[in-house]
Amino acid sequence: MFKKGISAFLVLLFAAFIFQCSNQPATLITAHRGASGTAPENTIASIDEAIFSGAHFSEIDVQETADGRIILLHDDDLRRTTNDSGAIWEKNFDQVKNLDAGSWFSEEFTGESLPLLEAVIDQVRGKMKLNIELKVNGHDEKLAERVVRIIEQNNFVNQCIVTSFDFDTVRETEVLNPKIKTGFIFSRLPENIDIFAAETKIFSIHKSLATAEFITKAHQKNKEIHVWTVNDSTEMERLISLGVDNIITNYPARLRRILEN
């Protein structure tokens, strides 16, 4: 067990060295909910797999527990990815910290837990950056405030971006700390928001919006284009040729191989 732990540590250390020293490609890699194609989403296992794959970022989804802890979870119900059900914001952290968030994916990952944001920051520091998506699903009155506080307390402002489908939450984050880079997520062009005039630096868009015309206009306005969720190799190659800044994928190792070639 000790030798296995040392081996895993050396692998992550090597991945961190490559991340720090290699020339970054024009298109960066974001592992979607960690490397969620090969490990259970939003767990330390998927985060470690993302590091090992050479991803530049891991996208993670965060929500509040009833007692205000910031925990990783995508859905508004625990049912799909744990051995419990119900909304995370209706339960205290002590009620969910020992849930099994891995066996739904594979028996190999039985016992994986829902990690706190602080634990994930500790896990990736110096190895990979984070795309922290604020999931405005219910108990979200202080979500942006609490996430910003954790980022600040952990000296992680320059190692992350904060994103959301909720434009007001993005703007709130910008007000709380203008030094934090923010992104607005959308799957179709908003009708009531002048996105090109907004302060947010990143457009995180569905792949269907990733046209040469839109990408060119965004770049002219000094906006980054991050595209989700792209798992097909041909689509990855198309987006790279269009010059997108970041591709979000469940399979970061696949994208890494394409970029290297």
C-alpha positions as CSV (number, residue, x, y, z in Angstrom):
1,M,0.0,0.0,0.0
2,F,2.9,2.4,0.9
3,K,4.6,1.7,-2.4
4,K,1.4,2.2,-4.3
5,G,0.9,5.6,-2.6
6,I,4.5,6.6,-3.4
7,S,4.0,5.6,-7.0
8,A,0.8,7.6,-7.3
9,F,2.5,10.6,-5.7
10,L,5.4,10.4,-8.2
11,V,3.0,10.2,-11.2
12,L,1.2,13.4,-10.0
13,L,4.5,15.1,-9.4
14,F,5.6,14.3,-12.9
15,A,2.3,15.6,-14.3
16,A,2.8,18.8,-12.4
17,F,6.3,19.2,-13.8
18,I,5.0,18.8,-17.3
19,F,2.2,21.2,-16.7
20,Q,4.5,23.9,-15.4
21,C,7.3,23.5,-17.9
22,S,5.7,22.6,-21.2
23,N,4.8,25.3,-23.8
24,Q,1.0,25.7,-23.6
25,P,-0.8,25.2,-26.9
26,A,-3.0,27.8,-28.4
27,T,-6.1,25.8,-27.3
28,L,-6.1,24.7,-23.7
29,I,-7.7,21.6,-22.2
30,T,-10.4,21.6,-19.5
31,A,-11.4,18.3,-18.0
32,H,-15.2,18.4,-17.6
33,R,-16.1,17.6,-13.9
34,G,-12.6,16.2,-13.8
35,A,-11.8,13.5,-16.3
36,S,-15.4,12.3,-16.0
37,G,-15.2,9.9,-18.9
38,T,-12.8,7.7,-17.0
39,A,-13.6,8.4,-13.4
40,P,-16.7,9.5,-11.4
41,E,-17.5,13.2,-11.9
42,N,-16.7,15.9,-9.4
43,T,-14.5,13.6,-7.2
44,I,-10.9,13.6,-6.2
45,A,-10.5,10.5,-8.4
46,S,-11.6,12.4,-11.5
47,I,-9.5,15.4,-10.5
48,D,-6.4,13.2,-10.2
49,E,-7.1,11.6,-13.6
50,A,-7.4,15.1,-15.1
51,I,-4.0,16.1,-13.7
52,F,-2.5,12.8,-15.0
53,S,-3.9,13.5,-18.5
54,G,-2.2,16.8,-18.7
55,A,-5.3,19.0,-18.6
56,H,-4.7,22.7,-17.9
57,F,-8.0,23.2,-16.1
58,S,-10.6,21.0,-14.4
59,E,-14.2,22.3,-14.5
60,I,-16.0,21.5,-11.3
61,D,-19.6,22.2,-10.1
62,V,-20.1,23.7,-6.7
63,Q,-23.2,24.1,-4.5
64,E,-23.9,25.0,-0.9
65,T,-25.0,22.6,1.9
66,A,-27.6,23.7,4.4
67,D,-24.9,24.8,6.8
68,G,-23.0,26.8,4.1
69,R,-20.2,24.5,3.1
70,I,-19.2,24.5,-0.5
71,I,-19.2,21.0,-2.0
72,L,-18.9,19.5,-5.5
73,L,-22.1,18.3,-7.1
74,H,-23.7,18.9,-10.5
75,D,-27.3,17.9,-10.1
76,D,-30.0,19.5,-8.0
77,D,-30.6,16.0,-6.5
78,L,-28.1,13.5,-5.0
79,R,-29.7,10.5,-6.6
80,R,-27.8,10.1,-9.8
81,T,-24.3,10.1,-8.4
82,T,-24.5,9.0,-4.8
83,N,-26.3,6.5,-2.6
84,D,-28.7,9.1,-1.3
85,S,-31.4,11.4,-2.7
86,G,-32.7,14.9,-2.1
87,A,-31.2,18.4,-2.6
88,I,-27.7,19.0,-1.3
89,W,-28.8,22.4,0.1
90,E,-31.3,20.7,2.4
91,K,-28.6,18.6,4.1
92,N,-25.8,19.6,6.4
93,F,-22.3,18.6,5.4
94,D,-22.1,16.0,8.2
95,Q,-25.0,14.2,6.5
96,V,-23.4,13.9,3.1
97,K,-19.6,13.8,3.7
98,N,-19.5,10.0,3.9
99,L,-21.8,9.3,0.9
100,D,-20.6,7.0,-1.8
101,A,-20.1,9.1,-4.9
102,G,-18.1,6.6,-6.9
103,S,-19.8,3.1,-7.1
104,W,-22.5,4.4,-9.5
105,F,-19.7,4.8,-12.1
106,S,-17.7,1.6,-11.3
107,E,-17.0,-0.6,-8.3
108,E,-13.4,0.4,-8.6
109,F,-14.4,3.8,-7.2
110,T,-16.6,2.7,-4.3
111,G,-16.1,5.0,-1.4
112,E,-15.2,8.2,-3.3
113,S,-16.8,11.1,-1.5
114,L,-18.2,14.5,-2.5
115,P,-15.2,16.7,-1.8
116,L,-15.3,20.3,-0.4
117,L,-13.9,23.0,-2.6
118,E,-11.0,23.6,-0.2
119,A,-9.9,20.0,-0.6
120,V,-9.9,20.2,-4.4
121,I,-7.9,23.4,-4.3
122,D,-5.3,21.7,-2.1
123,Q,-5.3,18.7,-4.6
124,V,-4.6,20.7,-7.7
125,R,-2.4,23.5,-6.4
126,G,0.6,23.9,-8.7
127,K,-0.6,21.1,-11.0
128,M,-3.8,22.4,-12.7
129,K,-6.1,25.3,-12.6
130,L,-9.8,25.2,-11.8
131,N,-12.9,26.4,-13.6
132,I,-15.4,26.7,-10.7
133,E,-18.9,26.7,-12.0
134,L,-21.5,28.1,-9.6
135,K,-24.6,26.0,-9.8
136,V,-27.5,28.2,-8.9
137,N,-30.0,25.4,-8.1
138,G,-31.7,26.5,-4.9
139,H,-29.9,27.3,-1.7
140,D,-27.7,29.9,-3.3
141,E,-28.2,33.1,-1.4
142,K,-24.5,33.3,-0.5
143,L,-22.9,30.9,-3.0
144,A,-20.8,33.5,-4.9
145,E,-19.8,35.2,-1.6
146,R,-18.7,32.0,0.0
147,V,-16.8,30.7,-3.0
148,V,-15.0,34.0,-3.4
149,R,-14.0,33.9,0.2
150,I,-12.6,30.4,-0.1
151,I,-10.6,31.4,-3.2
152,E,-9.2,34.4,-1.4
153,Q,-8.4,32.6,1.8
154,N,-6.5,29.9,-0.2
155,N,-4.6,32.4,-2.3
156,F,-6.1,30.9,-5.5
157,V,-7.3,34.0,-7.3
158,N,-4.8,33.6,-10.1
159,Q,-5.3,29.9,-10.4
160,C,-9.0,29.7,-11.2
161,I,-11.9,31.1,-13.2
162,V,-15.4,31.4,-11.9
163,T,-18.3,30.7,-14.3
164,S,-22.1,30.3,-14.2
165,F,-25.2,30.1,-16.4
166,D,-26.6,32.8,-14.2
167,F,-25.4,36.2,-15.5
168,D,-26.3,38.0,-12.2
169,T,-24.2,35.5,-10.3
170,V,-21.3,36.2,-12.7
171,R,-21.7,39.9,-12.1
172,E,-21.9,39.4,-8.4
173,T,-18.6,37.5,-8.5
174,E,-17.0,40.4,-10.4
175,V,-18.1,42.9,-7.8
176,L,-16.9,40.8,-4.9
177,N,-13.4,40.5,-6.3
178,P,-12.6,42.1,-9.7
179,K,-9.3,40.3,-9.9
180,I,-11.1,36.9,-10.3
181,K,-11.5,36.0,-14.0
182,T,-15.1,35.2,-14.8
183,G,-17.1,33.5,-17.5
184,F,-20.7,33.4,-18.7
185,I,-22.0,30.0,-19.8
186,F,-24.7,29.8,-22.5
187,S,-26.1,27.4,-25.1
188,R,-27.8,30.1,-27.1
189,L,-27.3,33.8,-27.5
190,P,-29.0,35.8,-24.8
191,E,-31.7,38.1,-26.0
192,N,-31.6,40.6,-23.1
193,I,-27.9,40.9,-22.4
194,D,-25.2,42.7,-24.5
195,I,-22.6,40.0,-23.8
196,F,-19.9,41.8,-25.8
197,A,-20.2,44.8,-23.6
198,A,-20.1,42.8,-20.4
199,E,-17.1,42.8,-18.1
200,T,-16.8,39.0,-18.1
201,K,-13.7,37.8,-20.0
202,I,-14.8,34.4,-21.0
203,F,-17.7,33.1,-23.1
204,S,-18.3,29.4,-22.3
205,I,-20.5,28.2,-25.1
206,H,-22.1,25.1,-26.4
207,K,-20.3,23.7,-29.4
208,S,-23.3,24.5,-31.7
209,L,-22.5,28.2,-31.3
210,A,-18.8,27.8,-32.2
211,T,-18.8,29.3,-35.7
212,A,-15.9,31.1,-37.3
213,E,-18.0,34.3,-37.3
214,F,-18.8,34.2,-33.6
215,I,-15.3,33.3,-32.6
216,T,-13.8,36.1,-34.6
217,K,-16.2,38.7,-33.2
218,A,-15.5,37.5,-29.6
219,H,-11.8,37.7,-30.1
220,Q,-12.1,41.2,-31.6
221,K,-13.8,42.1,-28.3
222,N,-11.0,40.4,-26.3
223,K,-13.2,37.6,-25.1
224,E,-12.0,34.1,-24.7
225,I,-14.0,31.2,-26.2
226,H,-14.4,28.0,-24.1
227,V,-16.4,25.3,-25.8
228,W,-18.4,22.5,-24.1
229,T,-18.8,19.5,-24.0
230,V,-16.6,18.1,-26.8
231,N,-15.8,14.4,-26.8
232,D,-15.6,13.6,-30.5
233,S,-12.1,13.7,-32.1
234,T,-13.4,15.2,-35.3
235,E,-15.2,18.0,-33.5
236,M,-12.1,18.7,-31.4
237,E,-10.0,19.1,-34.5
238,R,-12.6,21.5,-36.0
239,L,-12.6,23.7,-32.9
240,I,-8.8,23.7,-32.8
241,S,-8.7,24.8,-36.4
242,L,-11.1,27.7,-35.6
243,G,-8.8,28.9,-32.9
244,V,-11.0,28.5,-29.8
245,D,-9.1,29.2,-26.6
246,N,-10.3,26.2,-24.5
247,I,-12.1,22.9,-25.1
248,I,-14.0,21.3,-22.3
249,T,-14.2,17.5,-22.5
250,N,-14.9,14.4,-20.5
251,Y,-11.8,12.9,-22.2
252,P,-8.8,15.2,-21.7
253,A,-6.2,12.6,-22.6
254,R,-7.9,12.2,-26.0
255,L,-7.7,16.0,-26.6
256,R,-4.1,16.1,-25.4
257,R,-3.1,13.5,-28.0
258,I,-4.8,15.5,-30.8
259,L,-3.0,18.7,-29.7
260,E,0.3,16.9,-29.6
261,N,-0.1,15.6,-33.1
